[in-house]
Amino acid sequence: MDTEEAIATKIEPRLNATFGRRMTNYLVTLATVVYLTTSGGEKERYEAFVHALCTHEVVVRMWGETATARQEQEWKALVPNGVGRG
């Protein structure tokens, strides 16, 4: 799965189910800034995107530390090494 597919089909729907569209857009926008400003390859940038989501205080407070850490690992595993956007 590439990053766009992972975000559109797995990450955004999960966030939207918990936080609603407005907060999901906010969280994804913040994480996208991290993605765009992270050095490295696609995998490193995607992982930074996911980490930004899963360390945001709103997400941790809602899901709890353990569940959020587990979700971060699941999302990171969606995009294998060497797979890019689109």
VENCORBEL-V319737 format. One record per run of one state. SS is the DSSP state (a for helix, b for strand, c for the rest). FROM is the first residue (numbers start at 1). TO is the last residue. Records with the same first field share a line. If there is no record, write none. Layout:
SS=FROM-TO, FROM-TO
This chain:
c=1-2, 38-41, 55-56, 64-64, 78-86
a=3-37, 42-54, 57-63, 65-77
